[in-house]
Amino acid sequence: MKMSILILFVGLFMQEQIPYKPAEEFDLKLNFEFKDRGAERNPNRIEMDLTNREAEKNRVTGPLPYLFINLKILEQQSNEIRVKIIENGTKNVLSKKFDATTILKLDLGFTDDIKDRVGAYEYAVIFLDGDKEPVSRIVIYFEKDGTYLVNGQNRGKI
């Protein structure tokens, strides 16, 4: 019994990581727009027991920075047939066939929400072969201070 659990446990840790897609094969651009937070709120929603920071955010009016990411694949490998996008490690955002002419536009939301972990702060763009097996990936991660990483490399701050 102990041996089978040990083998299973070791097997989980020895799984190969999906390799990162080389930086030369894609172009990633941040696109900021200014949006009014009040326009997207539901007027019938009642919010109670807010912390001071959350209450302050609800009082803010006027345009706030809103982030989109445009991801263009410059070089598609022959075995990259499909793309799957996972938000925050759990939520499937997109899964479809693609080609090199496709520009993926990711809607991340308000920059303050990204930093505060209220909205999406991590995207994994996974390229799949015809059998839906992972071939390569691009990981976009935002730290709490606004620093963003692409495949583990620092690309700046929002």
QUICORPE-V515343 format. One record per helix or strand. SS is the DSSP state (A for helix, B for strand). FROM is the first residue (numbers start at 1). TO is the last residue. Records with the same first field share a line. If there is no record, write none. Layout:
# QUICORPE-V515343
SS = FROM-TO ; FROM-TO
This chain:
# QUICORPE-V515343
A = 2-13 ; 23-25 ; 37-40 ; 52-59 ; 111-115
B = 20-20 ; 26-36 ; 63-73 ; 82-87 ; 91-97 ; 103-110 ; 122-128 ; 134-142 ; 147-150 ; 153-157
